[in-house]
Amino acid sequence: MLPFEFIIIGKPISHQTKDKQRLRDWKGKVRHAAETCWPLSQPLGDSMKVTITHYYDAQNGEDGVPDSDNIVKPVRDALNGVVYVDDYQITDFVSRRRNLNGSFRIRGISSALAEGFCNGAEFLHVKIEVAPNPQDLD
């Protein structure tokens, strides 16, 4: 069932927000997006690699764009019990930010990522893969 990927439309909420209801709503939105696409009835128990890319819209600077490290925790938490049993299974993690107003060359685009770009709004792209063998790494 891996790789598995999906998108969440909208501006992500930082885990440092003071508005805890907005944070709960965001986690619910992430969880719902994953559940809608997840093909299994239960989470996997294997080690995983997770890549989260925030495609943001910053035409006039990046002042309102949340830091990558502050937006990943709610996403990782929301996927507990859906894709993986617990986020301790994430052995490899990549977090990226990309301005939607930039130019992109994408070879072999996935349908999930294409959907995000076609929507025209800020979004997160989440990709979950089998973790690489640690013995094969430098």
RAHUHU-V765874 format. One record per backbone hydrogen bond with DSSP energy under -0.5 kcal/mol. CO is the residue of the C=O (numbers start at 0). NH is the residue of the N-H. Records with the same first field share a line. If there is no record, write none. Layout:
# RAHUHU-V765874
CO: NH ; NH
This chain:
# RAHUHU-V765874
3: 127
5: 125
7: 123
13: 16
17: 19
18: 22
19: 23
20: 24
21: 25
22: 26
23: 27
24: 28
25: 29
26: 30
27: 31
28: 32
29: 33
30: 34
31: 35
32: 36
33: 37
43: 84
46: 130
47: 90 ; 91
48: 128
49: 93
50: 126
51: 95
52: 54 ; 124
53: 55 ; 97
54: 122
55: 57 ; 99
57: 60
61: 64
63: 65
66: 69 ; 70
67: 70 ; 71
69: 14
70: 74
71: 75
72: 76
73: 77
74: 78
76: 79
78: 81 ; 82 ; 83
82: 43
83: 80 ; 81
85: 88
86: 89
88: 47 ; 90
91: 49
93: 51
95: 53
97: 55
98: 101
103: 105
104: 106
109: 113
110: 114
111: 115
112: 116
113: 117
114: 118
115: 119
116: 119
121: 9
122: 54
123: 7 ; 125
124: 52
125: 5
126: 50
127: 2 ; 3
128: 48
132: 135
133: 136
